[in-house]
Amino acid sequence: MSLPELYRRWRKYSTPALAVLATALLVWSTIHIFDVPVGEVLAFLAVCVGGVLAIMLLALVASAIVRKLRQ
């Protein structure tokens, strides 16, 4: 694999990879540095993921409605 191809691939996946890394470091530091219980952190993370999924679902429904209205 050539260097330009590796660079393009890194540019494509760098944001999601860095987002996952930042989330993992945030969870680790919350648990180890601030002594927050693991269950509490995981519950909060689950609520956040659920909220993001709910927003995505609402956006999907809204875009479907707009698409039907435009036709």
C-alpha positions in Angstrom: 0.0 0.0 0.0 1.4 3.3 -1.0 1.9 6.3 1.3 -0.7 8.5 -0.3 -3.2 5.7 -0.1 -2.5 5.2 3.6 -2.8 9.0 4.1 -6.2 9.0 2.4 -7.4 6.1 4.5 -6.2 7.8 7.7 -8.0 11.0 6.7 -11.2 9.0 6.1 -11.2 7.2 9.5 -9.3 9.6 11.7 -12.3 11.5 13.2 -14.2 8.4 14.3 -11.0 6.7 15.6 -10.1 9.8 17.6 -13.7 10.2 18.9 -13.6 6.6 20.2 -10.2 7.1 21.7 -11.3 10.4 23.4 -14.4 8.7 24.8 -12.3 5.8 26.2 -9.8 8.2 27.8 -12.6 10.2 29.3 -14.2 7.1 30.8 -10.8 5.9 32.1 -9.9 9.2 33.7 -13.4 9.5 35.3 -13.1 6.1 36.9 -9.4 6.2 37.9 -8.7 9.8 38.6 -12.0 11.0 40.1 -13.0 7.6 41.7 -16.5 7.5 40.1 -18.0 4.0 40.3 -17.9 2.1 37.0 -21.6 1.3 37.1 -22.5 5.0 37.3 -20.2 5.9 34.4 -21.6 3.1 32.2 -25.2 4.1 33.1 -24.4 7.7 32.1 -22.7 6.5 28.9 -25.8 4.3 28.1 -28.1 7.3 28.6 -26.0 9.4 26.3 -25.9 6.8 23.6 -29.7 6.3 23.9 -30.2 10.1 23.6 -28.0 10.2 20.5 -30.0 7.3 19.0 -33.3 9.0 19.8 -32.1 12.2 18.0 -31.0 10.2 15.0 -34.4 8.4 14.9 -36.2 11.7 15.1 -34.0 13.1 12.3 -34.8 10.0 10.1 -38.5 10.4 10.6 -38.4 14.2 9.9 -36.4 13.6 6.7 -38.8 10.9 5.6 -41.7 13.3 6.2 -40.0 16.1 4.3 -39.2 13.8 1.4 -42.9 12.7 1.2 -44.1 16.3 1.3 -41.8 17.3 -1.6 -43.0 14.6 -3.9 
